[in-house]
Structure formats: structure tokens, C-alpha cells
């Protein structure tokens, strides 16, 4: 597999020229995150990902995690890589300084996470899920729970896992059956099985803090009767040292399409009636705690899609530049040529590149909104950014993960026959990234969340504000040859987004299913509109820097071309999407279920 | 994995009500192919595929073909299944009756092939490649060669393989280096290596007839210096019995993303300087012979995409009907509901269904055009159909294979987390079908062929005729509530196709690369237009039959809904495609290759 090179220059551009991370680093809390620190973190993370994590990507695919009598053993090299990862401080980038974290902005941590994921997606899931657990404990734990767990989890000494799904309770979490019965001493006995538990067991850390959703006796049905519990793999003594083994075990691993290096566990709690859990947060408030874990996880899954997509771009470009085959029509030097000179190959590469950059900017804007929503001193700014983050999260998750899959497939295509054999490594990207549209809420669930929950929030205040910003920005684009086409296409996209959002709002009052029928294309429409806007912002910034005589001529010129390509080739898909969305649900249910197949 | 049920009723509808196979069966050559025979062939094929081939699909995936000291051994059960396949006459459906074939139309054989492929894609490649070899020998072989090989190949006693690709010669076949030196006795010594040879060796048949492209001494460079050779695995004695082992061997198998049951061989010819080949056709005319093999192979690969897509539809529908999860908004009965009641899941299923049916109709129209082009008594009709088949072949290959991949991915998505674990089998479809857009000429090559060769043929006569037919048909659609939306969207699509084709024709005279930059979206645009037209034809036929009181109410009603869904949700993508196509190549090459990645 080709080396992965972290796109640090690109990421700095997104953070500084596109989403303006300075608004975040201006906050007192982040005063240490100077430009130099940002650059240094990105460079060091890129180096670590390239040198340590990337070489293990194919290793983990070939020899996945294994279930042994002593529990799950990670793929060769993963334990050592994890130790280095923790030692170098990568588990603690955004961690709360009160518990030993570095307290850097989530925006920067998210940028680092893209590199980690692109280098080794299977590996990256362990820190991602630990982060989810940390956030839950931080938000809902007692002072004592925080004292026991957080420092060790932030330092990477202990890991975390999230235990939600059961065989009959996937998307419908409320159907779960795992039980938590009071033991009389304030603790609970947990019994039940969870499936699809990512990194549910492993040998990377000395302990694993499982967060488990379960029902206390007599709880109401559905999501209202769910509580959250801390179930450590090893019990913890009062002095913080490890006690006995808790009755929480991985009993089998899934045989999966991809991410073989990430153990997907069936977890059994209380098989020997001796699983001890500690309630976290209030009884019956487990869903709220779960959403704390899940929201950032959704952004992270979108970022995973971007990471896969970046890796696909690098592999496809390298292959296309090396592969000599035939003569390219329109080439200025005599052939044979590398296939990168063929127009259709270039179409594929530019499609991957431009959608990757659009989705990256989207996820980083989302992360920035989360930082401001949490830490800005002004309540109005916090609220506005909370609303923006709520709106963007389903977009990040679904658009990021969808383009990850689409671009991996395009990159396989660029490889031709070599894309279908496993040795080149692009097939692994194609397999690995396919999980992203599924987990942490399928993309259909994201679309439902967008249309059903996020659009109506506060009377539609947040989407109106976002589209107003985009519309106003678009109007300010110069009427030059360079920007006119982009401007026209973006204006169409903004208009289509507004029209469709208004249509959906009306439908919500009449026939919710009519609105939901178009939810997936609407999510795509809005994502492409936001993506096009952010690329256009970057292009305008690049033009300004070029006009000011900036030295990075080629790089900045490429930003403009990429934004224009996206506007010209991707943004027009919004025309068809608008038509699809506003067609409603009539034909969706026109055929009885049993007539859908022979 | 869910059972595969051959869509026989659907296929009969396509053949009789959509593409009018009666025009083919009216020909004297096909007088035996009565409606009853067609029905019986489809039913029997469907039964065989379901009972024999489909159960081996997962078997072949888990235990792929193996290379042993005695050559390649197929997956467990494949040899017995193949024997039954041949015994039941499935290898000889379209075979020339002069050599023991049943002489049925290619259109019918193509319908059968879809079932075989959907049931077991890896298996289906063996008969497909044998068919290619048969066609080449039939078209270019001497009477003696035909006498030696054809009967045994058509009966399935011997297999065939096609040996084109070499490490440096994939799409650019002209770069191949395999040598053929005259032995002095009319035969040739072949030396060289071929890669990616599908079913290049196996134990299903007692002999394998390799067709090998090679260069004779002093041949001109490029495609003009290539000749075609018959290289049997076992030499053939004068009485037709098998002689000694020829020096043509599989020396390794590829480790692939999918179709593990289909051995993809590296073939070594003349490693011991003792590989005997027999020239077929004239010296230096190997490319013509290759295109004979390849044209039908391209249609078959498109059909493979349709087959994968049908299987994906069946698996996703079955899963969605069984999987109870949450409450579906807009459902008329209280929940919990099967996920098939959710609008977004229904969108995915209807998308798979409608695109599968569109692509199926396209491939069958293509097959029909090939039948008429070969066998119609009227020269003008033959010419017109030859032109139509030439035009449709890249569409069948690329659209069929692309929707195969897209729909397999959608079907994985419908399965949620269960789609990512291998046990449900949908992941296998996703992996297997990914080869279709690549082999037999990548889809980029198909798009180039469409724009560069097929559009300009005879001054654009064929595409103009096709779009004229579609336009006229569209005009005749009734202005009823049922058909109006479909009619409007189809008229837009026809107009977009015409406008883009005209634009491309102009560009071809000015800047060919400008035309080629939009070749892939143009191929998609034209495919969707033709697909929408064929579904509309079916819908109109269904409406007529319903009005006449036909008993198959639900089935016919479903045809109309499916055509309308396609017109409403898929056809509008042509709006964006038109915009992409006419944007030209300017931005494709705006970034120097080395700036595409960090």
C-alpha cells in the first residue's frame, strides 16, 4: 500500500483560511493554542500517523484481532503502537486539563483524528470510543467517578467502550433488554448481551471502562426507562489500583467486511451473575448520556469518511501517475502516457479531491461550532453555535461517510484490475470505509434527524441563519471569469436548499412521511451547498493571498481550481436532488412490500 | 444468504412487453423459440440456478479456487454443478446447431445468463468466457479448427479462456509482448505471460481451449501486429481424443476482493519452450478477433451487474421485511414495524428495483439488436440493429455494472450493521460485483468508446435514430395523472441527451478532450434516458393490459409505479449531468498532477 502522507498544509489552510480557527483560539481557555502550536501538533501527528500507524493498516487487515482464552488480542504491532500513541500524548489532546488533558480545541483534535483514521481506521476506533466514554463520564459522572476514571482514560492507560446495541435493539435503542438490578450497596448487577461492540475487549490497555445502557427494575418501556452504567473490565480499588476481574466478557468476534484490526465484540455481562455496574447520571436518563457520547462520535465517523477519502485520493493519484498505459488524447507531449493524463481518470481524481476537501471543511466547521458552543463567553454565540453544530452533525456524519464510500470506489476504479486484487491496498479502503454510513446511526437515521429534529429547531432559526450566511457570502463573490461560474451554480444551490427546506417545513405540518421521503436527498443537497460554500470561501481566501503575492502559488491556485471544479461538476447535482425531494412519498409506497421481489 | 429466486415473470414481461422478442422469434432461424419454449427455458433455468448454483455462491466465496501441483481445483461442489449445468444443456442454449447447439436467440440466452450470474457470479464466468472463445473460433477459425473444437466446447465438455492482458498491457492491449514463433510445421511456439486470466485453469472440463493474443516475429508495433492463437491445455489428436499436456500453465492465483470462486490466473505459456499454438484468423488480425470475443462479453458484464443488482434487491427486501425496528412514521397500523415501512428504506429499495429493471431492459434490448443484426433477412434492418447494438453495448456494460455496485452498496446499507458482517451474504455481493465496472474494458473506456467511436458512426445516424424513437414514443404517452409526470421528466431527459450529443459532436471537431471530459456523465445520461424510456414502454404496456382486464393486476400496477418512480427520482439526475458534461475539460487539468496530493 502506498504511504499515507498527512495533508498538513491542506489542514492548516482549512483551519486558518476557511473556518477561521482563530475565533476558537481567541478564547481564554485556548490561549495556548497559538498558530505555532497548531502547526506543530499537525506536523507531529502527521509524522506519527505516517511512521507508526499507517504501516500497521494492512497488517491489521490481514491478521485481525483474535479472541483467545485470555480475551481479545489485537493485531500484531497494535499494542506497541498504542503505547507510543499514548506516550506521545495523542490520547489527551482535547482532554480536560483538570484530569491531565492538554485542553486543546476539539477543532484541532478533530484534525488530528482525521490523520489517525486515514492512517489506520481500525486502530483509530479505540481512541474514538474511549473519547466517547470520557465525555459521558465528564458530563454525567459524580466527582468520585471522575476522580477514579478520567485521568487514566485521558492518559490512555485505560480504554473505554460504548455498549448500546442488542440483537433486537439497533437503531431502536429503546428496545434493549439488558438488566441492572440494585445490589443493595449502591452498585448494580448487570445481565445481558450487547452486540457490535467496537473494541469491546482488547489487550491495548490494562483496563477497559465499559459504558453500558440497561434497564432498572420496573422501568418504563422504550427509551424513557434506560439508564447508563459504568462497568469496568477490572474492578477498581479505593486507591485506584486494579481489583478483581468483573463478569463482563467478549464471547465472540464478528467476521466482517472490513476493519479487521478493530475487534467487533459480542459482550456478555453477568454470565456468571457477577457483573458489577455503577450508575452514571440519573436513573432513566441514560439516553441523554448516550447522546453525549454519540454526538461527537457522529462527527468522528464523518471525519473517518474524510480520512478514507483522503487515503483513496493519495493511492489513486499515486497509481495514476505511475501507471503508463496508452496515449492520452489532448496530451501535449508524445505518449505513452500515465493514465493521470486521461480526462476521465482526471475526472475521477478531481471528484475525489474536491469532495474530500468539501467534506473536510464541513467537519471542521462542525468541530469549531462545538468548541464555540461549549466555550464562548457569550450565551448568544454559544446558542447559535450549538444550533449550527446540531444542524451540521448529521451532514458531517452522512456526507463524510458517503463520500468516503463513493471515493473509495472511484479509487478502486482508477486502479483498474489492480484495484480488485488485495495487494494494492485500495480494496481494503473500500471494505473498511463501508461501515461508516452504518454505525453511530445509519445515514438514513441522520437524514431523519436532520429533517425531523434539526430543521424545526427554534422555528427553523438555525438553517435559515446558515443559508442566509451562505447566500450573502455567495453574493459577494467577484464577477470575474474565475468566479462567475462558481457564483452562479452556488446561487442555484442555495436557492434549491432554501426552497426544499421551506417545502419540508410545510410538509411537516401536513404529512411527515412526505417530508421524510426526501430526507436523504435533502441531506445531500444541504451538504453539497455547505461544502460548495466552504470551498468557495477557501478559493476567495486563496485569491486574496495570491493577489497579495503569497509564495504558495501552486497550492493556492489549486484551491481555486478545486472549488470551481466542485461548483461545476458536483454542485449541479442539486438540480436533480431538488426534483427528487419535492416529489414526495406517493410512489414510495405504491407497491405493496410483497410485490417488491419475485 | 437468502435464496435467490430467478425473476422469471419479470423477465418474460421484459422480453415480450418491453423489447418485443417476437421480432426475433419471427425469424426463420428461431422458429422453434415459441412463447412456450421461452417460458419453459426461463422457468427451468430459474429452477436450476436456485437449486444448484445459488447454494454454492457462499461456498465459493469462503473456499475459493486453489492452485495445486496438478493445476487449479475449483471450489467445493463447482465441478459437480458444472457437470449438471452442461448435462442440462445450459452451455449450448445459443450454440450453433451445426455444432450441436440449440440455436436459441441470444436474447433468450442473455436472459438465462442473468439468472446464472445472479445465482453465482464466480461460477458464471466460466461459461461466459467459453462463449467468447466459441464465438471467436466460429467467426475466424478454419473449417478444421471448427470441427476440432466447437462441438466439444458448445456441449461443455471443453472450456475456453481469453488471454489478453499482460502486466504492461491492460487497457492498452497493443503493448503486449507474448511471442509466437513459427515452428515450421504450420504451428507456432508461444512464449509469454498473461495476467488476470479468468478461469485460466480449473478442473471443471477435461480440456481448456486458451485463446491467446501474441506477436509473430517482425510484426508492427501496437495493435496492428497482434495475432490470435488457439492454445489447448491438452493437445488434440487427429481423432479428437486428448493428446499430451501443452506447456501452458497457471503459475499463480490472485488474492482478490471478490469472486473467490473464479480463479484469476497468471498464465505462463512456453516456460519449458514447448507451448504449441495454432493461429486463428489472419496474421495481424488478432484485434478484430478479440473484439468478436469482447463485444458480447461487454454485454455479459453489464448483465452481471443486473444480476448482482437483482440479488441485492432480493436480499435487501427480504431483510427489510423481516427486520422489526422502531415505529415507522406514516404507517397505518401500530408499530413496531418492519423497516420496509420506513420511507428512507423504501427509497433505497425502490431505487434498487427501478434501476435494476431499467438496466435489465437495456441489456435485453441490446441482445435483441445483436440477434437482429446477425440474423434479420433485410440488410437495412441488420445495419440499423448493428448500429443500435454498437451504441448500446457501452451503455449496457457501464450502466449495468455501475448500478450493480451502487445497488449492492444500498443493499448493504438496508442491512445496517448486519450488512457489514459477512454472514448475511450481502457483503459478498458488494465485493463480487465491484469487478464489473473494471474488466472487459473499464467503464471509462466504455465512455470513451461511446463518445469517440459510437456517436460519430455514420454521421451520428444511430444515436439520432434512437433518440428520435424515444422522443416520439414519449410524445405518445397519455396526458393522464398517471403518466404526466413521467412524460415531462422523460421529455427533459431526451432533450438533454440530444443537446449534449450535439455539443459533443461539435467538440469532437474542435477539442476531442473537451468531449471526452464529459464522456462518463454522458454515458450515464444516455443510459438513464434509454432506461427511462424502456420502463415507460413497459408501463404503457401494463396500462393497456390492465385496461383490458388482465388478471396480473398487482404485478402490472407495480410496473407502472416502478417506471414512475424511476422517472421521478432517477431521471432528474440528468439535469445535473447535462451541466457537468457541457462544462468541458478546462478545470480537469487546471492543477498539475503533482499538486493533486500533499
Interface residues (C-beta under 8 A of the other chain):
Chain A: X5 X6 X7 X8 X9 X10 X165 X168 X170 X171 X172 X174 X175 X195 X196 X254 X255 X256 X257 X258 X264 X313 X314 X317 X318 X321 X324 X325 X326 X329 X330 X336 X338 X340 X341 X342 X343 X344 X345 X346 X347 X348 X349 X350 X353 X405 X409 X412 X413 X416 X417 X419 X420 X421 X422 X423 X427 X430 X431 X434 X435 X437 X438 X439 X442 X443 X444 X447 X448 X452 X485 X489 X511 X512 X513 X516 X517 X519 X520 X554 X555 X557 X558 X561 X562 X564 X565 X568 X569 X572 X573 X574 X575 X576 X579 X580 X583 X585 X587 X588 X589 X590 X591 X592 X593 X594 X595 X596 X597 X598
Chain B: X5 X6 X7 X8 X9 X10 X165 X168 X170 X171 X172 X174 X175 X195 X196 X254 X255 X256 X257 X258 X264 X313 X314 X317 X318 X321 X324 X325 X326 X329 X330 X336 X338 X340 X341 X342 X343 X344 X345 X346 X347 X348 X349 X350 X353 X405 X409 X412 X413 X416 X417 X419 X420 X421 X422 X423 X427 X430 X431 X434 X435 X437 X438 X439 X442 X443 X444 X447 X448 X452 X485 X489 X511 X512 X513 X516 X517 X519 X520 X554 X555 X557 X558 X561 X562 X564 X565 X568 X569 X572 X573 X574 X575 X576 X579 X580 X583 X585 X587 X588 X589 X590 X591 X592 X593 X594 X595 X596 X597 X598
